[in-house]
Structure formats: structure tokens, C-alpha cells
Amino acid sequence: MTTALKIQNLTKSFGSLDVIKGISLTANQGDVICIIGSSGSGKSTLLRCINLLEIPDSGDVWVNEELISMTKNKAGDPCPADYKQVDRIRTKLAMVFQDFNLWTHMTVLQNVIESPIHVQKINKQKAIDRGYDLLKKVGINEKAEQYPSSLSGGQQQRVAIARALAVNPDILLFDEPTSSLDPELVGEVLRVMKSLAKEGRTMIVVTHEMGFAKEVASKVVFLHEGIIEEQGEAKNVFNSPKSERLKQFLASNLEG
């Protein structure tokens, strides 16, 4: 089985606050790993360290078995050794944010085709054709010429997913993709994510949607105060939790 993502002994602090305390995690191709935990447990920081939106203090990240090279700057702080490598690897690690992060001055289609054209240097017409296909895939192709401000939150998040797919990534990172949505709009985004999981896409999903994690995840990781408190197959984590903290978390977060 091919390793898509591997992180080893990752740490991250903000001042005196230790947020990530030596986390190691492996995702094979086709895995859907859902990361759950209370607010402040380090879930989003972990995701941002994977694609270097936050620079880890220590530890290693491999993408498709390629180690991201790190060094230290003149101040002694960690930094990438090769920013071209980071740019290239980021196209393999597309991220969907909780607040969409769409470019408001661009149409829906322009949002989707921007990176393929300007970062990956793909032919414009080819990018446009693929852009329409991706918008159709997420059920929003009729909004291609509109601007994000005219869309609902659920529609904007589906555009964000299409934009992530446009760079043909090997791994999709989702940072609480439904947390900014009104409850009635959550389902339309989760349906798209479930369809991507069925396609066999490798996905790392920070989520508070326990039903989604229970149904779709191949592995569930429970973070508590910057460490992995428990991890395993979804059925084991949800049906037979070992950690008392996980039991308490599930009791307060599972409905019905």
C-alpha cells in the first residue's frame, strides 16, 4: 500500500503555548482520516502544519514519500529549505478552509481556474473546460459566471471544493468545512465530500460532524491538548472507545 502522507514527531508552539506535542500520523492512498477533538485541541494547527501554512517547530512531513526539506533561518527559527519544493508540494495538498477563502473579485469559474492557469501553467481553454466539469461535479455549474457574494455559504464551500480539485491534488485537506454553514446547508457539502471519498480520494478532514466521520472515515484520530489520545478504525473509535476523554467527548457530541 502506497503512503500518501506521513508526519513524524510534529511539534508546534505559539509563544509559551504548546499546541502540537509530537504527533505522528500516516495516511495511505485512498484513506479518509477524520480528526476530531474539542476546540483548542490542535486539530486545525496540525492541518496547517502539514502544508506549511504554519511552520512546525520540529518533526518531519513526507508527501508521496518525499520529505519536505527544512532548515533554520538566521534567527534560528525553522523554515523551508526550498520554497520551490513547497510550492510544488502544495499543489498535491489542496486545502478547503472553513471560511471558503474565495477571491471575491473573481467569478466562480475564475476562482476555479486561477491556480491551474497561473501556478500549473495549464492551457487556459483546457482549464476552463475542466473548471466547468468540476463545477458540475459539485452541483453548481449554473453559477459559473456569478460572484461569490451572490452565493449561499454551502454554494461557496462547494466552489472551494471545486477549486481544490482543479489542481488535481493527491491529498485533500479539509479544515472544519461545514462549521461556518447554517445547519440546512451542511448536508449539500457533506454529500460532495462523501462522493469524493467513494472515488477513493485521500482525504484528511478536521470535522465536528460525527455522523460523517462515522460513515465515511477509514480512520478516526482523536486529539486532546496537542496529542493523539486515541486513533483507530471508525467503528472501533465510536463503538468501543478506550480513552475516558474520548468517551466523554463522544457522549457530548454524538446525537441520538
N, C-alpha and C positions, 0 to 999 in steps of 0.2 A: 504494500500500500504506500502511495507516494505522500510524503509530508508536504502540506501546503504552507503551514505556518508553525514556527516553533519559537517560543520565548523561554529564556532560561535565567532564573535568579534576577528578575527585573525589579529595580527599586526606583522610587521617585519621591522626593520631598519638596515641600514648598516652605522655605524657611525652616522653622523647627518642627513643622508638621510632617510626619512620615505618612504618606498616602498609600504607596505601594511598597510592600515589605518583603521582597524576594519571591515573586510569583514566577512559576514555571508552568507552561501550558503548551500542548501540541494539538494541532488540527490537521487531520488528513484530508486529502481531496474529497469533496462531497460531504464533509461533516457540517452539521449545523450545531454550533455551540452557543447555547444561551447562557449569558452571565446574569445572575440575579443577586440581589442583596439590598440592604437598606440604603437610604440616601446617605452619602458620605463614606460608603464602604470602599470606594476607589474604582468603581466599575468604568465610569467614563474616562478617568485618567488612564486606566490601563489601555483602553481602546486608543486613546490619543497618543500613548507612548508607542504603540505598535507601528503607526505610520509617521511617527516623529513630529506630530503636531505639538507634542510635549517631548522634550529630550530626557530620556531616562538618566538617572544618576549613575546607574551601573546595570549590568546584565547584557544579554545578547538577544537579538532578534534575527531569525532566518525566515526568508520568504522564498518559497520554492527551493529550499536547501541552499540559498545564497545568503551569507552572513552580511548584515548591514555593518559596514566598517565605521567604527567610532574612534575618536581621538580626543585630545583636550586642547582648548584654546589657550591664549597667553595668560588668561586669568586662572587657568587650571580647571575650568568647567568643561564637562563633556560636550562634544559637538560631533556632527557627522564628519568623517574624513573625506568624503567625496559627495558633494551635493548633486552632481550629475547622477550618481548611483541612486540617491534618494528620490530625485525626480522620476527616474525610470521605474523604481520600485513602487512609487506611489500610484503609477498607472495600473499596477497589479493589485492595489489595495484601495479600491474605491470606497468612499465613506458617505453614508447618509446620516445627516445630522438631525437632531430633534427639532431645530427651528428652521429647517429646509435649506437656508443659505443660498437661495436662488438669487440671480442677478436681476434686480427689479427693473433695470433699464432695458432688458432684453426680453424678447418674446419667449414663449415656452420652447419653441423649436430652436431658437438661438441659444438658449441655455443648454440644450442637449448637445448641440453640435460644436460648441465653443472649444472644448478640450480636444476632441478628435482632430479638428482642423488646425488649431494653433499649437497644441502640445505634441500630438502624434503625427502631424503633417499629413493627414488623410485627405484625399481628394474631396473638394467641397461638395460636389454633387453626390458622391458616394456617402458622405457623412449625412447629407440631407435625407437621402433615401433611407438610410439606416435609422436616422432620427425619427422619421415618420413611423417606421416599423416598430421602434421601441415605444413610442407614444401609444400606438395601437395595442401593443403588448400589455401596457399598464392601464388601458382603457380610457385614454384621454386624448386621442389623436384629433378630435374635433376642436380642441383648444390650442392647436399648434401656433396660431398667429396671435393669440391673446397674450397679455402681460400677466405676470404672477399675481399682481394686486387684484385682478378680477376673479381669481380662483378661490375656492374654499381651501381650508387647511389640508384636508385629505387629498384634494387635487394637486396642491402644491407639493405634498410629500410624494405623490406618485410621479410628478415631474422630476423630483430629486432622485428617485429611484431610476427613472429612465436615463437621467444624466450620468448616474453612476455606472449603469450598464453600457453606456455609449463608448467608454474607453476599453470595453471588453476585458474587465478585470478578472483575475484568478480568484480573488477573495473579496467578498462584500462585507464591509463593516457597518453595522447599524447601531447608532447611539440613541437609545430610547426613541425610536422613530414615531411612536404614537403618543408620547407624553404631552405634546403641545396641542393635541387634537381634541375637539369636542367628542364626547362619547359616541355619538351617532356616526362619526366619520372614521372611527378606529377600524371598523370591520373592512372597509374598502382597501385600506393599506395592508392589513394583515392578510387579506386574500391574495394580493400581489406577492407578498413575501412567501406565503405558502406555496404558490405556483413556482417561485424561483427555487425553493427547497426541493420540490418534486423534480425539477430539472437536473438536480444533482449539483447545484452550485455550492461552493464552500462559503459559509456564512458565519460570522461572529456577531452575535446580537445581544447587546445590552438592553434588557427589557424588564418591565414590571407586569407584562401580560403573561400571567402564569398559565392560562389556558393555551396560549400559543406555544409556550415553551414545552408544556406537557405533551402537546400533539405533534410538534414538528422537530424538536431538538433530538439530535443523536447523543448529545452530552449536555448536561447542565452543570454549571460551575457556580457555587455559592460563595460570594466574597463577604468577609466580615473584617472590618478595620484593616484593610490592605493585605489580607492573606486569603488563600483559598481554604475556607473552613471545611468544605466538602465538595466532592465532584463525583460524577458517575452518569450512567445511563438515566434518561429522564424518568423511566418507570421506577427505578430504584430510589432516586432522589426524592421524588414526590410521594411514592407509596411507602417507602421504608427509610426515612431519613434517620441518620445515626446521631448527628450533632443536635444537642439541645437547642442551640441558637437557630439552626435551620428549622427544627420543629416549631419553634416559636414564630419564626418568620413566616412559614407556610400557614400556620394557624391564623395569622392576621392578614394574609394576602390572598389566600385561596377562597373563592366564593363557593358556597353550596357544599 
